[in-house]
Amino acid sequence: MKLKGILKNSGLASKLMILVGMSLVFGTVASLIFVSITPSDSQSIDALKLLQLAESAGIFILPAILSIFLFSQNPYDVIGKNKKTTIVDYILVGLLMLTLIPFINYVSEWNQQLRLPAAFANIEAWMKTSEATATSITERFLNVHNLGALAFNLLLVAAMPALGEELYFRAVIQRSIIERTNIIQGVLITAFVFSAIHIQFYGLVPRFLLGALLGFLYVWSSNLWLPIFAHFVNNSTAVIFYYLKFNHYQTIDVDTMGTNTTTWMVLPSIVLSVIVIILIHKRLKQSNSTC
């Protein structure tokens, strides 16, 4: 019995339930395996890193790969194996992720100033506590002092999320929604889900904008490797700058570019980013027309 594409004609709700169900199963299995091989008193940051690595594979990568296989007759087309992209496209995408930094930081600062109505004070307090905890854990993850640990952080914080989340959100969820609605709805709904799933309210808006950008890169290129690369550049920039910061090599705080006394950087950031986006869209449109 051939399983490839066997669920191609399933409805949107069915596909999403299958995907989420596999995430729950594989994520639970990955966590149980981790717990079974890890000493019960192990609470070190290295143990947490290994747990995140296992959960990234179990929650995102494996379910996404299986879903692509079950939902498509041509799984390689979902990835974009035969779609043309050049080194120039990747350079422009990498440049775009860098030029966006001041604008994204500015939006992030605005997002952090949002307040819920007084009736939701307890929820807001919980969100602030969760955000502070997440920030603390992230900084502990990134506080390393040798190149080997930096390389592992690039794998854990940049490569694995870029691969897993783009497979999961863009290649499976976005494609499934677009099949039943349209491109705009598919990209924006997926971007919202992508942002919300991180459960970080004070980063909801900038992450939504980045998710939408990644979604459109996938639509324009029909090649998943382009948003994967963009996602990797975005995450690895933080990993590298934190490494420089914790090892006293860095004088510029990349997280504050576009905020406080550097808000003058926001307008150039927007202008340059729009120019690069136009160039990318034009190149990808020409490339796809010649395929």
LINRAGI-V578315 format. One line per field, one symbol per residue. ss: DSSP state (h for helix, s for strand, l for the rest). burial: # if it has 9 or more other C-alpha atoms within 8 Angstrom, else .. Layout:
ss: ???
burial: ???
//
This chain:
ss: lllllllllllhhhhhhhhhhhhhhhhhhhhhhhhhhlllllllhhhhhhhhhhhhhhhhhhhhhhhhhhhlllhhhhhlllllllhhhhhhhhhhhhhlhhhhhhhhhhhhlllllhhhhhhhhhhhhhhhhhhhhhhhhhllllhhhhhhhhhhhhhhhhhhhhhhhhhhhhhhhhhhllhhhhhhhhhhhhhhllllhhhhhhhhhhhhhhhhhhhhhllhhhhhhhhhhhhhhhhhhhhhhhlllllllhhhlllhhhllhhhhhhhhhhhhhhhhhhhhhhhhhll
burial: ...#####...#..##.##..###.######..##...........###################.#######.#..###..###...##.######.###########.#.........#..#..#..##.........#####...##..##########################...#..########.###...#.###########.###########.###########.#########...#..#..####..##.##..##.##..##..##.###.##...
//
